[in-house]
């Protein structure tokens, strides 16, 4: 049953239940992935939604929007597409929300600039946000960089009609950096640049040595701007200076369309001229002009302009993500202290190697405890969720600690696509996609009373994590302060992980996962397994590990018939047999709590649990202390899946932040508490910020310290 991390495998706190108040729906709703990135200064790129609602026909609008988001993710940033659905401003549209917005008839969707926002929100309408509206919302939530196709500007004959896009005024008063392919070719570009200068907007080109400003479909508008930024690093340095100066105006960076997608200047100019004549003949005015012209040009050029449009938007998203990464780079390095006498300054990205699984839970409706596997049909409620021990731990670390790298495997199938949609973008950087094997699916059948009756799972995909795959990600190991490994991966993969640990002198946290496979790594040579510094077995997994290390059969019966005193005594005896192999053993004892064996000098500095050097005559092995922590009471339990994985993540987060051992355990308990109160194995959000997390676990710490430790 190693597919499922149920609470009984770790602890089942005493239960009280109450009903939670339902919060009022805010006008701006930030997606949890975006909120997390904001809290931890991760790179984010805002994206507009008028390309979805007014810029392109269906289905190209949906396909392009998803491809643009993927460009942001693949370049290491979090995409935040902004749109309005039924009066609620969404920062980070889900795939379903994006599709819903795209499918609405245009007459039901308002093209929203600054002036339109109050009406659309008040009347609970839906809308696609223009450059101006997207800048406003991005600034309000704290997003610094925004990628789009091209901005609005001064319309042709604007000196007569006074038709000037609100985008230009917004750039003059809202401090967001806009990455685009310049001003749309349908506009008066020289007058637009003059207007931006009057507004005090810093305008630069990107990787255009001659300073030629792009004009959407082509790389050369015929206009030059004063500054060129040759790389993402240079752009980030300019944006840092811009922020320090607090100018409270935007920055515009013009990225030329890739050469292979650039339109012929003569052909596109003729198409634009013809489209303008059509607009004039049909009396098109105001904010309807731009979408009309773009659609007309696409028809006139037989779709070639649409292909150029799609290519430049995707390229801008990639460049924006690279700039966002460069801008955030200074926030990534931290010092987790000195361990073993050496400085241990690394990027704050522990690495997790383990299983990613799509969990399908089926709860039978019939009021029967004697379910039989006799071919009968039972009605049931089905629920699908992202699971897998390694994946769960990685997502929890990502949300609690700030960042993480995950090496895991999925198939190139519909199950894999479903699993990806449920996973934060940061967890997808190190995924192995196997075209031959199926994504791991775990089907869990519960009776009406919540008792697990049967588990079916295919685990072959995890064999796709090979030593070669791990070696290909060697840089991730080189930059990690800690490796977390679950036992679902093959013994060969474990060997590869431990070889990386040996190569970079890294400690390993081992999550045994299941009693039948808990002993797998301990069949490997001692020079490799010595890097496993912390293990977290339940009582049955502990016996398996003792048998694997000592080679002797354990005859204890650690079952429900033992009282607490007997259980603790037998567990202490088991810990004694293997404590010399580890710096810390966290033995989880069901609803009683956890019994921890740890090296005696680590109580006040838990980082010493990551110490790697093995005992020598000059440096004898330090004795271990054993301490028991009772499981705290948890109100309003909703779901018992994933609590143990959250405990791991909470413990590791506090450990890497140089907390005491007691604080690490308290952090583990409160993370598990949040998982128990969530419908999913890993909550959408644990705490609003780090301060709230620390405040909560320090409350629990006070209770733990009042209890007598063994």
PAVO-138217 format. One line per 3 residues: number of its first residue (from 1); their letters; for each residue x, y, z of C-alpha. Coordinates in steps of 0.1 Angstrom, whole numbers, plus 5000, padded with zeros to 4 digits. Example, Ala and Ser with C-alpha at 12.3 -4.5 7.8 and 13.67 -1.06 7.14 Angstrom:
2
1	AS	5123/4955/5078 | 5137/4989/5071
//
This chain:
710
1	XXX	5000/5000/5000 | 5030/5022/4993 | 5009/5042/4967
4	XXX	4989/5060/4994 | 5002/5081/5023 | 4973/5077/5048
7	XXX	4973/5093/5082 | 4973/5059/5100 | 5008/5054/5086
10	XXX	5020/5084/5106 | 4996/5096/5132 | 4958/5101/5136
13	XXX	4953/5130/5159 | 4923/5132/5182 | 4894/5148/5164
16	XXX	4870/5176/5171 | 4848/5190/5143 | 4833/5224/5135
19	XXX	4819/5242/5105 | 4841/5269/5089 | 4827/5302/5078
22	XXX	4826/5308/5041 | 4846/5339/5031 | 4831/5365/5008
25	XXX	4844/5364/4972 | 4870/5391/4966 | 4871/5411/4934
28	XXX	4907/5399/4927 | 4913/5362/4930 | 4950/5351/4929
31	XXX	4957/5315/4918 | 4976/5296/4946 | 5006/5290/4923
34	XXX	5008/5328/4916 | 5003/5336/4953 | 5031/5313/4963
37	XXX	5054/5328/4937 | 5046/5363/4950 | 5053/5353/4986
40	XXX	5087/5337/4978 | 5099/5362/4951 | 5098/5337/4924
43	XXX	5098/5349/4887 | 5063/5356/4874 | 5051/5368/4841
46	XXX	5016/5384/4837 | 4997/5377/4805 | 4967/5396/4791
49	XXX	4935/5380/4779 | 4923/5401/4750 | 4942/5377/4727
52	XXX	4918/5351/4740 | 4886/5372/4738 | 4892/5396/4709
55	XXX	4926/5390/4694 | 4922/5356/4677 | 4895/5333/4664
58	XXX	4886/5301/4682 | 4903/5276/4687 | 4936/5294/4679
61	XXX	4929/5317/4708 | 4928/5289/4734 | 4957/5270/4719
64	XXX	4979/5300/4717 | 4971/5311/4753 | 4981/5277/4766
67	XXX	5013/5276/4744 | 5022/5311/4757 | 5018/5299/4793
70	XXX	5040/5269/4785 | 5067/5291/4771 | 5067/5310/4804
73	XXX	5069/5277/4824 | 5096/5262/4803 | 5117/5292/4808
76	XXX	5115/5289/4846 | 5087/5314/4855 | 5051/5312/4867
79	XXX	5025/5324/4841 | 4997/5346/4854 | 4970/5351/4827
82	XXX	4947/5378/4839 | 4910/5379/4829 | 4876/5387/4843
85	XXX	4848/5361/4848 | 4814/5371/4861 | 4828/5402/4878
88	XXX	4858/5384/4895 | 4892/5395/4883 | 4913/5363/4881
91	XXX	4951/5365/4883 | 4962/5331/4870 | 4934/5316/4850
94	XXX	4930/5279/4852 | 4927/5259/4819 | 4889/5256/4825
97	XXX	4886/5293/4832 | 4906/5302/4802 | 4885/5279/4780
100	XXX	4853/5293/4794 | 4864/5329/4786 | 4874/5319/4751
103	XXX	4841/5302/4743 | 4819/5331/4754 | 4803/5349/4725
106	XXX	4822/5382/4719 | 4790/5402/4726 | 4791/5387/4762
109	XXX	4827/5396/4768 | 4839/5432/4772 | 4873/5444/4760
112	XXX	4885/5459/4793 | 4907/5489/4797 | 4911/5511/4828
115	XXX	4877/5528/4822 | 4858/5495/4819 | 4870/5478/4851
118	XXX	4845/5494/4875 | 4815/5486/4853 | 4825/5450/4845
121	XXX	4832/5442/4882 | 4800/5459/4894 | 4778/5443/4868
124	XXX	4794/5409/4872 | 4803/5408/4835 | 4832/5389/4819
127	XXX	4861/5406/4801 | 4894/5403/4784 | 4920/5426/4798
130	XXX	4939/5450/4775 | 4975/5460/4781 | 4963/5489/4803
133	XXX	4940/5468/4825 | 4965/5439/4828 | 4992/5464/4840
136	XXX	4968/5478/4866 | 4959/5444/4880 | 4995/5431/4878
139	XXX	5008/5461/4898 | 4980/5458/4924 | 4990/5422/4932
142	XXX	5028/5428/4929 | 5037/5413/4895 | 5066/5433/4879
145	XXX	5068/5419/4844 | 5041/5415/4817 | 5044/5399/4783
148	XXX	5021/5407/4754 | 5021/5408/4716 | 5021/5445/4709
151	XXX	5008/5476/4727 | 4982/5500/4715 | 4993/5535/4704
154	XXX	4984/5566/4684 | 4961/5555/4656 | 4967/5566/4620
157	XXX	4952/5601/4616 | 4952/5603/4654 | 4963/5639/4651
160	XXX	4928/5645/4637 | 4907/5619/4655 | 4926/5620/4688
163	XXX	4923/5582/4689 | 4951/5574/4713 | 4953/5540/4732
166	XXX	4949/5541/4770 | 4979/5517/4770 | 5002/5547/4765
169	XXX	4988/5567/4794 | 4990/5536/4816 | 5026/5531/4807
172	XXX	5032/5566/4820 | 5017/5560/4854 | 5019/5523/4863
175	XXX	5053/5507/4872 | 5052/5475/4853 | 5077/5463/4827
178	XXX	5060/5454/4794 | 5077/5430/4771 | 5063/5431/4736
181	XXX	5071/5432/4699 | 5067/5470/4698 | 5037/5489/4686
184	XXX	5012/5472/4664 | 5019/5478/4627 | 4984/5491/4621
187	XXX	4993/5523/4642 | 5013/5555/4638 | 5045/5543/4653
190	XXX	5066/5575/4652 | 5038/5595/4669 | 5033/5567/4694
193	XXX	5070/5568/4704 | 5068/5606/4708 | 5038/5602/4731
196	XXX	5056/5576/4752 | 5086/5601/4755 | 5062/5628/4767
199	XXX	5048/5603/4793 | 5083/5597/4806 | 5083/5560/4796
202	XXX	5117/5543/4793 | 5117/5525/4759 | 5144/5501/4748
205	XXX	5149/5473/4723 | 5160/5438/4731 | 5189/5422/4713
208	XXX	5186/5447/4684 | 5222/5462/4681 | 5211/5490/4658
211	XXX	5183/5501/4682 | 5157/5495/4655 | 5123/5494/4672
214	XXX	5101/5464/4660 | 5066/5469/4646 | 5048/5437/4655
217	XXX	5048/5418/4622 | 5083/5429/4611 | 5116/5436/4629
220	XXX	5121/5471/4617 | 5095/5499/4621 | 5119/5524/4606
223	XXX	5122/5541/4640 | 5151/5540/4664 | 5151/5542/4702
226	XXX	5180/5553/4724 | 5187/5521/4743 | 5193/5484/4734
229	XXX	5194/5456/4760 | 5216/5428/4746 | 5205/5401/4771
232	XXX	5181/5392/4799 | 5208/5400/4824 | 5211/5435/4811
235	XXX	5174/5440/4810 | 5172/5428/4847 | 5199/5452/4857
238	XXX	5180/5481/4841 | 5148/5470/4858 | 5165/5468/4892
241	XXX	5177/5504/4887 | 5142/5514/4876 | 5127/5499/4908
244	XXX	5153/5516/4930 | 5146/5550/4915 | 5108/5546/4922
247	XXX	5098/5565/4891 | 5063/5551/4891 | 5061/5548/4854
250	XXX	5063/5517/4832 | 5091/5504/4810 | 5086/5492/4775
253	XXX	5110/5466/4760 | 5106/5459/4723 | 5115/5424/4712
256	XXX	5118/5418/4674 | 5097/5389/4660 | 5120/5359/4652
259	XXX	5134/5363/4617 | 5118/5331/4603 | 5083/5344/4612
262	XXX	5087/5380/4602 | 5064/5392/4575 | 5074/5408/4542
265	XXX	5073/5445/4548 | 5057/5454/4514 | 5031/5426/4517
268	XXX	5021/5435/4552 | 5020/5472/4545 | 4996/5466/4516
271	XXX	4974/5444/4538 | 4973/5470/4565 | 4963/5497/4540
274	XXX	4934/5476/4527 | 4922/5467/4562 | 4921/5504/4571
277	XXX	4900/5511/4540 | 4876/5483/4550 | 4873/5496/4586
280	XXX	4865/5531/4573 | 4840/5518/4549 | 4822/5499/4576
283	XXX	4823/5527/4602 | 4844/5508/4627 | 4855/5531/4655
286	XXX	4868/5532/4691 | 4881/5500/4708 | 4866/5479/4680
289	XXX	4892/5492/4655 | 4922/5471/4666 | 4905/5436/4667
292	XXX	4887/5444/4633 | 4920/5454/4617 | 4939/5423/4630
295	XXX	4911/5400/4617 | 4910/5417/4584 | 4948/5415/4579
298	XXX	4946/5378/4587 | 4920/5373/4560 | 4939/5394/4535
301	XXX	4972/5375/4541 | 4954/5341/4541 | 4964/5334/4577
304	XXX	5001/5342/4575 | 4998/5372/4597 | 4981/5351/4624
307	XXX	5010/5327/4623 | 5034/5357/4628 | 5012/5370/4656
310	XXX	5013/5336/4674 | 5051/5333/4670 | 5059/5367/4683
313	XXX	5037/5363/4714 | 5053/5330/4723 | 5087/5345/4718
316	XXX	5079/5375/4740 | 5067/5352/4767 | 5099/5333/4767
319	XXX	5120/5365/4768 | 5099/5379/4796 | 5104/5347/4816
322	XXX	5141/5349/4811 | 5142/5385/4823 | 5120/5376/4853
325	XXX	5144/5349/4862 | 5174/5372/4859 | 5155/5398/4880
328	XXX	5148/5372/4907 | 5182/5356/4906 | 5196/5375/4936
331	XXX	5168/5362/4958 | 5177/5325/4952 | 5209/5320/4972
334	XXX	5207/5315/5009 | 5231/5302/5035 | 5217/5272/5054
337	XXX	5246/5275/5078 | 5277/5256/5085 | 5274/5218/5087
340	XXX	5304/5196/5094 | 5327/5226/5096 | 5322/5237/5060
343	XXX	5301/5265/5045 | 5269/5251/5030 | 5257/5280/5009
346	XXX	5235/5267/4981 | 5205/5276/4960 | 5174/5271/4980
349	XXX	5162/5242/4960 | 5163/5208/4978 | 5157/5180/4953
352	XXX	5131/5152/4956 | 5134/5119/4937 | 5102/5098/4938
355	XXX	5068/5088/4925 | 5042/5109/4908 | 5008/5091/4907
358	XXX	4973/5100/4897 | 4951/5089/4926 | 4915/5077/4918
361	XXX	4895/5073/4950 | 4862/5054/4948 | 4839/5055/4979
364	XXX	4811/5030/4978 | 4777/5043/4986 | 4761/5010/4998
367	XXX	4760/5006/5036 | 4779/4973/5037 | 4810/4964/5056
370	XXX	4812/4929/5041 | 4821/4940/5005 | 4833/4910/4985
373	XXX	4853/4907/4953 | 4826/4886/4936 | 4819/4906/4905
376	XXX	4790/4925/4920 | 4784/4962/4910 | 4785/4988/4937
379	XXX	4776/5025/4931 | 4804/5048/4942 | 4816/5084/4943
382	XXX	4848/5090/4923 | 4875/5116/4931 | 4907/5122/4911
385	XXX	4938/5139/4926 | 4975/5143/4922 | 4994/5119/4944
388	XXX	5026/5099/4948 | 5048/5102/4979 | 5077/5120/4961
391	XXX	5054/5144/4943 | 5034/5152/4974 | 5065/5159/4995
394	XXX	5079/5181/4967 | 5047/5201/4963 | 5045/5206/5001
397	XXX	5081/5217/5003 | 5075/5241/4974 | 5046/5257/4992
400	XXX	5061/5258/5027 | 5098/5264/5020 | 5098/5283/4988
403	XXX	5113/5262/4960 | 5122/5226/4952 | 5132/5204/4922
406	XXX	5114/5172/4915 | 5127/5142/4895 | 5098/5119/4887
409	XXX	5083/5101/4858 | 5049/5103/4840 | 5037/5088/4807
412	XXX	5029/5107/4775 | 4992/5099/4778 | 4959/5114/4790
415	XXX	4966/5104/4826 | 4999/5123/4824 | 4982/5154/4810
418	XXX	4957/5153/4838 | 4984/5150/4864 | 5004/5179/4849
421	XXX	4973/5201/4851 | 4972/5195/4889 | 5009/5201/4895
424	XXX	5026/5235/4901 | 5048/5245/4872 | 5079/5244/4894
427	XXX	5075/5207/4899 | 5075/5200/4862 | 5111/5211/4855
430	XXX	5127/5177/4861 | 5100/5154/4850 | 5108/5124/4828
433	XXX	5081/5118/4802 | 5081/5082/4790 | 5064/5077/4756
436	XXX	5062/5039/4761 | 5049/5034/4797 | 5016/5045/4812
439	XXX	5014/5072/4839 | 5011/5056/4873 | 4974/5053/4884
442	XXX	4964/5042/4919 | 4928/5032/4923 | 4917/5031/4960
445	XXX	4884/5016/4970 | 4868/5027/5003 | 4836/5014/5018
448	XXX	4810/5039/5030 | 4826/5040/5065 | 4859/5052/5051
451	XXX	4878/5019/5055 | 4902/5011/5026 | 4891/4978/5010
454	XXX	4914/4975/4980 | 4942/4993/4963 | 4953/4987/4926
457	XXX	4982/5005/4911 | 5006/5003/4882 | 5042/5014/4892
460	XXX	5062/5004/4861 | 5067/5040/4850 | 5090/5047/4880
463	XXX	5116/5025/4863 | 5120/5053/4838 | 5140/5072/4864
466	XXX	5174/5057/4855 | 5210/5065/4865 | 5214/5082/4831
469	XXX	5184/5104/4838 | 5198/5114/4872 | 5232/5122/4857
472	XXX	5215/5144/4831 | 5201/5165/4861 | 5235/5165/4879
475	XXX	5234/5203/4881 | 5202/5202/4902 | 5221/5179/4927
478	XXX	5251/5202/4926 | 5229/5231/4938 | 5208/5213/4964
481	XXX	5212/5215/5002 | 5194/5181/5007 | 5181/5152/4987
484	XXX	5147/5136/4995 | 5142/5101/4982 | 5112/5078/4984
487	XXX	5113/5040/4980 | 5090/5037/4950 | 5120/5042/4926
490	XXX	5141/5012/4916 | 5171/5000/4935 | 5192/5011/4905
493	XXX	5177/5046/4907 | 5184/5047/4944 | 5220/5038/4936
496	XXX	5222/5067/4911 | 5207/5091/4937 | 5232/5080/4964
499	XXX	5261/5083/4939 | 5250/5119/4933 | 5249/5124/4971
502	XXX	5284/5109/4973 | 5297/5131/4944 | 5284/5164/4959
505	XXX	5287/5154/4996 | 5249/5158/5001 | 5228/5144/5030
508	XXX	5197/5123/5020 | 5163/5122/5037 | 5148/5088/5030
511	XXX	5110/5082/5031 | 5105/5044/5032 | 5069/5046/5018
514	XXX	5059/5009/5025 | 5070/4980/5047 | 5076/4957/5018
517	XXX	5101/4980/5000 | 5115/5000/5030 | 5147/4980/5030
520	XXX	5156/4985/4993 | 5184/5010/4996 | 5202/4991/5024
523	XXX	5211/4963/5000 | 5235/4988/4984 | 5271/4993/4996
526	XXX	5277/5011/5029 | 5298/5038/5013 | 5266/5049/4995
529	XXX	5240/5044/5022 | 5260/5063/5047 | 5247/5094/5030
532	XXX	5212/5086/5042 | 5212/5108/5073 | 5175/5109/5082
535	XXX	5148/5083/5078 | 5111/5085/5086 | 5096/5050/5089
538	XXX	5063/5039/5105 | 5065/5010/5130 | 5063/4983/5103
541	XXX	5088/5000/5080 | 5112/5003/5109 | 5112/4966/5114
544	XXX	5119/4961/5077 | 5149/4985/5079 | 5163/4968/5110
547	XXX	5161/4934/5093 | 5178/4948/5061 | 5206/4964/5081
550	XXX	5212/4937/5107 | 5204/4907/5086 | 5183/4893/5115
553	XXX	5146/4886/5118 | 5126/4909/5140 | 5100/4890/5161
556	XXX	5082/4919/5176 | 5045/4924/5170 | 5039/4961/5167
559	XXX	5001/4960/5164 | 4971/4976/5179 | 4971/4952/5208
562	XXX	5001/4969/5224 | 4995/4997/5249 | 5014/5029/5245
565	XXX	5041/5020/5270 | 5048/4986/5253 | 5048/5002/5219
568	XXX	5074/5028/5229 | 5096/5003/5246 | 5097/4980/5216
571	XXX	5103/5009/5192 | 5132/5021/5214 | 5148/4987/5212
574	XXX	5145/4987/5174 | 5159/5022/5171 | 5189/5012/5193
577	XXX	5199/4985/5168 | 5203/5009/5138 | 5209/5043/5153
580	XXX	5246/5042/5145 | 5237/5042/5108 | 5218/5076/5109
583	XXX	5218/5110/5124 | 5181/5109/5129 | 5153/5083/5128
586	XXX	5117/5096/5130 | 5095/5067/5140 | 5058/5074/5135
589	XXX	5036/5056/5159 | 5000/5060/5147 | 4977/5082/5168
592	XXX	5003/5082/5196 | 5028/5105/5179 | 5065/5102/5169
595	XXX	5095/5088/5187 | 5128/5103/5175 | 5163/5090/5179
598	XXX	5188/5117/5171 | 5225/5125/5176 | 5229/5142/5210
601	XXX	5244/5175/5198 | 5216/5183/5173 | 5188/5193/5197
604	XXX	5195/5230/5195 | 5209/5230/5160 | 5190/5206/5138
607	XXX	5213/5213/5109 | 5238/5189/5125 | 5214/5161/5114
610	XXX	5227/5168/5079 | 5263/5163/5089 | 5280/5138/5066
613	XXX	5314/5127/5081 | 5314/5092/5094 | 5328/5085/5129
616	XXX	5366/5079/5131 | 5389/5071/5160 | 5397/5109/5160
619	XXX	5361/5117/5159 | 5340/5091/5177 | 5303/5085/5170
622	XXX	5282/5107/5191 | 5255/5090/5213 | 5219/5093/5205
625	XXX	5190/5107/5225 | 5155/5095/5222 | 5125/5118/5225
628	XXX	5088/5112/5222 | 5063/5138/5209 | 5026/5132/5213
631	XXX	5004/5140/5183 | 4985/5172/5188 | 4947/5175/5186
634	XXX	4935/5185/5151 | 4900/5199/5146 | 4878/5195/5115
637	XXX	4896/5166/5098 | 4884/5163/5062 | 4910/5140/5046
640	XXX	4936/5116/5060 | 4956/5112/5028 | 4990/5130/5026
643	XXX	4994/5140/5063 | 5027/5121/5065 | 5041/5138/5034
646	XXX	5032/5172/5048 | 5049/5162/5080 | 5081/5155/5060
649	XXX	5079/5189/5043 | 5073/5208/5074 | 5101/5191/5092
652	XXX	5125/5197/5063 | 5115/5233/5059 | 5123/5241/5095
655	XXX	5155/5220/5093 | 5168/5240/5063 | 5159/5272/5081
658	XXX	5183/5263/5110 | 5156/5257/5136 | 5159/5235/5167
661	XXX	5148/5199/5166 | 5117/5207/5186 | 5108/5234/5161
664	XXX	5113/5210/5132 | 5089/5185/5148 | 5063/5212/5156
667	XXX	5066/5224/5120 | 5059/5189/5108 | 5029/5186/5130
670	XXX	5013/5218/5118 | 5019/5210/5082 | 5002/5177/5087
673	XXX	4974/5195/5105 | 4967/5216/5074 | 4967/5185/5052
676	XXX	4942/5168/5074 | 4919/5198/5071 | 4922/5199/5033
679	XXX	4903/5180/5007 | 4935/5172/4988 | 4966/5154/5000
682	XXX	4985/5186/4997 | 4966/5218/5005 | 4962/5245/4979
685	XXX	4977/5269/5005 | 4992/5260/5039 | 4997/5295/5053
688	XXX	4994/5330/5039 | 5032/5335/5044 | 5062/5323/5063
691	XXX	5054/5344/5094 | 5020/5327/5098 | 5036/5293/5094
694	XXX	5062/5300/5121 | 5037/5316/5144 | 5015/5285/5142
697	XXX	5042/5260/5148 | 5056/5280/5177 | 5022/5277/5193
700	XXX	5024/5240/5189 | 5060/5240/5202 | 5049/5255/5235
703	XXX	5025/5225/5240 | 5052/5200/5230 | 5077/5215/5254
706	XXX	5052/5212/5283 | 5050/5175/5277 | 5075/5151/5293
709	XX	5099/5137/5267 | 5113/5102/5270
//
